[in-house]
């Protein structure tokens, strides 16, 4: 199966940029620890007057194989972060422009299978 590069955007109205950046980097490491190819996204161009490489806060680039197992692993990591901070929301964008959004309401026992199917469909495009 071919790999698909998708973008995972993390949002939370209760976190300032620095705390969201810390969470993004931690989540990228968690995803890597689970065997997924994930990196915190960097902005393409430096901003004049700043030092170092700017980061796109709250964004992770994932290079995934579209399979049910990958979807389950990704959802397990997202769920673990939602258990720490229930006000998080996630948006996954496929290169073709299709987007899916998830929040805590997508991770209940009744909704989890439907959420997995939506994510698997997105990754298999």
ABEGO torsion letter per residue (X at the ends): XBBBBBBBBBBBAABBAAAAAAAAAAAAAAAAAAGBBBBBBBBABBBBGBBEBBBBBGBBBBBBBBBAAAAAAAAAAAAAAAAABAABBBBBBBAAGBBBBBBAAAABAAAAAAAAAAAAAAAAX
